[in-house]
Amino acid sequence: MDAAQLGAALRTRRRELDLTQSETADLADVSIRVLSDLENGRETVRLDILSAVADALGLSLNLGVQRP
């Protein structure tokens, strides 16, 4: 999954939960700008920030290694 796909998935989930970017940023304790950049695939984000946003949206991160 690339940054654009990840951002789209986060945005879709946020909208499913009927949350604004502001509400989600508050829940994740990140700035609206960071969240917006993440959702639009413009931000390479630290794992702790990605984890906080995922938690705020009720998502889990699968960090397993893909094998051929």
C-alpha positions in Angstrom: 0.0 0.0 0.0 1.4 3.4 -1.0 0.9 6.7 0.7 -2.0 7.7 -1.5 -3.9 4.4 -0.9 -3.3 4.6 2.8 -4.5 8.2 2.9 -7.6 7.3 0.9 -8.4 4.4 3.3 -8.1 6.7 6.3 -10.3 9.3 4.7 -12.9 6.7 3.8 -13.0 5.4 7.4 -13.2 8.9 8.8 -16.2 9.6 6.6 -17.8 6.3 7.5 -17.6 7.4 11.2 -19.0 10.8 10.2 -16.0 12.6 11.7 -14.5 15.8 10.5 -10.8 16.2 10.1 -10.8 18.5 13.1 -12.6 15.9 15.3 -10.3 13.2 14.1 -7.2 15.3 14.6 -8.3 16.1 18.2 -8.9 12.4 18.9 -5.5 11.4 17.5 -3.8 14.5 19.1 -2.3 15.6 15.8 -2.7 18.8 13.8 -5.3 19.1 11.1 -2.6 19.9 8.6 -0.8 16.6 9.4 -4.0 14.7 9.1 -4.9 16.4 5.8 -1.5 15.7 4.4 -1.7 12.1 5.5 -5.2 11.7 3.9 -3.9 13.2 0.7 -0.8 11.1 0.4 1.5 14.1 0.8 2.9 13.2 4.2 5.4 10.6 5.1 4.4 10.2 8.7 6.0 8.7 11.8 4.7 5.4 12.9 3.5 6.8 16.3 1.3 9.4 14.4 -0.1 6.8 12.0 -0.9 4.6 14.9 -2.6 7.4 16.8 -4.8 8.2 13.7 -5.6 4.6 13.2 -6.6 4.2 16.8 -8.8 7.3 16.6 -10.6 5.7 13.6 -10.9 2.2 15.2 -8.4 0.7 12.8 -5.4 -1.6 13.5 -2.1 -1.6 11.7 -0.9 -4.8 10.2 2.9 -4.5 10.1 3.5 -8.1 8.9 6.0 -8.8 6.2 4.5 -9.8 2.9 6.0 -12.9 1.4 6.0 -13.8 -2.2 
